[in-house]
Amino acid sequence: MPEKQLRETLQDLEQTLERQGSVDPAARERLGELVQEIRELLAREPGEREETEPSLVDRLSEAMEQFEESHPSLTEAVGRLAAALSNLGI
């Protein structure tokens, strides 16, 4: 169940990012790279999922700080994704 929730949260973040037209292109690219990295991680078998350094959760938290004031809905979506990753132990 947690992996399904992570996939749904990831999809929600992508949809929210698409709706946010005024996101800085560099920040948008950074989030896109993180999303791709998460997708690649999910494509692996659970036993083959290695934690990256710095962790995905840490990098998502850093990205979230960039959007706190300017894009609250994006901040919320990134926060949910970080929590879902953490719940899976990633």
N, C-alpha and C positions, 0 to 999 in steps of 0.2 A: 504493500500500500504506500509506504513513503516514497518509493521510486515513481509511482504513478503521480503522486502529488507533486514531486519535483518536476516531472515532465509537463504537467499542467501549469505549474508556476512559471516554468521557462517559457512556455507558449504565451502566457499572460504578459510576461516582460517584453517579449518580442512585439506583441500587439500594441502595448503601451508605448514602446519606443517608436513604432511606426506612426502613432497618432501625434507624437511630440515633434512638431515641425521645427521648433527653434532650438533644438539641442545642438551644441557645439559639435562640428564635424569630427574633431579629434576624440571627443568623449563618446560620440556615437560609434566610432570605429573601435574604440577600446571596449565598449560594452559588447559590440558585435563579436570581437575576438574572444571575450570571456564566454559568451553564449556558445560559440563554436567549440571552445575547449570543453565546456560542460557536455555538449552533445557527443563529442568524441569519447569522453569519459563514460557516459551512459551506454555507449555502444559496446563497451568492453564487458566481459563477464565480471560479476561482483568481486571475485577473488583476484582479478587482474587490475583492479582500480587502485592505482597508487596515488597518494597525496602529492600534490605539487608544492613546490616552495617558491615564493611564498604561497600560502594556501589560497584556494579559490575564494573561500569565505573572506579572508583578509583583503584580497584584491577587490571583491565585490563591495566590501565595506568602504574601501577607499573611493571607489567609483560613486557610491551612494552619497558620500560627503559632498561631491561636486554638484549634486542635484538637489540638495536639501531645501534650499530656498527657492530656486527657480523652477523646479519641476517636482512638486510634492508627490504626484501620482507615480512618477518614475522612481522616486526614492522609495516609495512604499513597495513597488513591484520588485525592486532590487533587494530590499530588506527581506521580503518573503522568500526570494530565491536563496539568499544566504542562509536563512533559517532552515529551509528544506535541505540544503546541502549539509548543513551541520547535523541535522537529524539523521542523515544517512551515514554520518561519520566521514564525510569527504572534506 
